[in-house]
């Protein structure tokens, strides 16, 4: 993507945030609980990205998602560290494609700890694909204005003579 001189980019200080320093396996192991715990900030960020279509305007929402994720993993570390480590080690070492089905016993132990200690229940399988209404605190952006160009040619009239096509139609079903 090319950037012109009239586009303002955020400074390094605005973009600097504590990172979630985890590999894919722990993130995959905690994905269901993390998605449930950080559902509101994540929905707010995705709504901002889709409505405004400019990632520079959604930096604060992105920081909120990262902050929520860090808070979640700190709580997991404090309350359910052993169960979580057993679960993601099982996922990491049991199959080449990180399959969950091999590790149902350690998953059950981790889920029970999350429910007992943090009161976060593992959502059912179709939870994240259900439509939900998200009430944002941001004002709704104004609708996009339709561009009107002054130099567009007039449309041809309906009775304008049209020549038949030289080689027939390109649609086979118009025989």
N, C-alpha and C positions, 0 to 999 in steps of 0.2 A: 504494500500500500504506500503510495507516495504521499508525502506531507508537504503542504505549501506553507509559505511564510505567514499567512493569515490564520492558521490553525494554532491554537494555544494548547500546549501539552502540559499535563500536571508535573509539578516539581518532584524531585526524588523524595523530599520530606513527606509529600502527600501520599506517595506510593509505598513508603516504608511501613511495614507491619510485621509483627511476629509471625513466623511461618509455622505451619503444622509439619513438624519434621518426622513424618512417619512414611513407611513404604506402603506399597499397594495392598499387601496382605492384611496388616492391621486395619487399614481403612475399609477393606472389603469385609472383614470380620465384624466391624462395628457399624456397617452401613445402615442397617435397619434401625438400630437404636439412635444413631447419629441423625438420620433423616427425620425421625420422629422428634428428637430433642430440639433440633435447629430448623424445624419446619417453617416457622413464621419468618425468620430472617432470610432464609433461602428463597421462600416464595416472594418476599419483598424485593430481593435482588433480581430474581428472574423477571418479575413484573416490570421493574424499572428498566432492565435491559431490553425487554420487548416493546415497551411503550416509547421510550426515548430514543432507542436505536443508536445510542452513543455511549460507549463504555466509560468515557471520561466523566459523565454526569452521574454515574452509579458507584463511584469509588467508596463513598461512606457506607452504602449498603453492602458492598463486597467486604469491607473491613468488619462489618457486623457479623457476617457469615463466618469469617476467619476467627473472630473473637469467640463466637458461640462454639465453634469446633474445638478451639483450645480449651475453653471452659469444660466442655463435655469430656474431653480426654483427661483433663486434670481430675475430674470427679471419678472417672472410671479407674484411673491410677490409684486414687485414694481409697476407693471402696471395693473394687472388684478386680484388682490387678492380677492376682494369681489365676482366677477363672478366665479372664480375658487372654492372658498370655498362653494358657493351655489351649484355649480355643484357636487362636490364630496360629500357634505352632502346629496344631493338628491340621489346619487348612493348608499351611505352607508345606508340610512334610508328607501329607497323605496322598496327594495326587498331583499330576503334572499340570492340570488345568484349574487348580485351587477349588475343587468341588466341595460344596457344603455337605453333601449327603453322607460322606464318610465320617463326619465329625458331629453327629447328632447328639451324642452323649455329652461332649464338652460344650456344645451349643446350649443344651438344656440347662447345664450347670451355670453357664454365663447368663442366660436369660433369667434364671431364678434369682441370681445375685443382683442383676439390674432391677428386677421388679422389687425385691426386698429392700435393697439399699437406696436406690435412686428413684424408685417408683416410676420406672419407665418400662412399659410393657412392649414386647416385641410386636409390631403391627403385623396383621395378617398379610398374606402374599399379594393381594390386589390393592392394598391400601394406597400406595403411591400413584396408582394409575386411575383412581377414581377422581371425577371432577369435583373441585371444591371452590368455594367463593372466598377470595382473599380481600379483606377490607384494609386498604392501604391508608396511611396517614398523609401521604403526599397528595397534593392536588392532581387531578387528572389532567394530562397534557391537552392543549387545544387540538382540535382535529386538523389534520394536514390540509392545507389550502390546495385547491386544484389549480394547476398552472394553466394560464390562458395566454396563448401566443397570438399576436396581432397579424402575423404574416402567413397564417395557415390558408391554404387554398379552399375555395368553396367545394362542397360535395357535388358530384355529378347528379343531374336530375334523374329521376326514376325512368323517364321515357327516353333517355339517351340511347342511341342505337349501339348495340353491342354485336360484335362479330362472333360467330361461333368459333370455338377453339379449333386449332389446326389439327391436333392429334387426339382429340376427344378429351374426356375428363380424366383427372388423375385419381378420382375415387372409383374404385371397381364396382361399388354397389349402385352407381347411377347409370347403369348400362343403357 
